Amino acid sequence: MANSRSGDSVISRVVRLMSAFDRDLPTMTLSGLARRARLPLTTAHRLVGDLVLHGLIERRDPGCFGGCCFRNGYSSLAGR
């Protein structure tokens, strides 16, 4: 079920956030992450907060985030 103006489901938006990370760009700022995932900054902020809470994205240097999926063996999310 979509619950956004764009018609994207929450799962679709989370997958886009997780897929934004790759081996060439393992960390990025929240605004960079929102841009690569094609999400509004406020949406990215809310979803990234939940992903950090559940250990799927790490908060790195101040204002920087990194995907944990490579370390945890879920690299199939990258590059889609």
N, C-alpha and C positions, 0 to 999 in steps of 0.2 A: 504494500500500500504506500503510495506516495503521500508525503505530507509537506511538500515544499512547493513554492510557486513554479519551479522548473519541472515538477512532476517526478523528481528523483526520490527514491526511497532513502531512508537513513543508511541502510546497508550499502547502497550504491555510493553514497557520499563518503562513507568510511573506507570503502575499498579504494576510492580515488585518492583519499588522503594517504593510505598505506602504500599505494602504488607510486606515489610521488617520490618516495625514497628509492634510490638505486645505488649501485656500487660506486658510481661516479659522483653522486651527490647524497652521501649518507646523512648529512645534517643540513638543516636550513632554518631560517627564521619562520615565525608564524606567518608573516605576510608572504614570504616566498612559498611556503607550503600551501597557503590558500590560493595563490596564483597558479601554481602547478596543478592543483587539484580542481581548478576552475570553480572555486567556492567563494561566497562572500566571506570577508574576514571574520564577521561575527559568528557565522556558522562554523568556520574552521576553528575559532577559539573555543567554542562550546564542545565540539566533537574531540578536538585534541585534548582538552582537559579530561574528558572521559577516558580517552585512550591512554593517557598518562596514568590516570588513576588505576587502570586495569593492567598496566605494565606492557602495553603494546607499542607505546612510543615513550622514549626517555626524554626528560628535560635535561639538556646539556648545559652549556654555558648560558649565562643570562640571555634570554630571548631566543635561544636556539633549541631545536628538537632533533632527535635522531630516531630512526626506525630500529626497533629491537628484533624485527623479524629475521634478519640475516643471522643474528647470533642464535636465535632460537630455532633455526632450521626451516623457516617459512619463507625462503627467498622466492618462492613461486609467485608471490604478490608483486615482485618488482618487474618492471618492464612491460606491464600490460597496457 
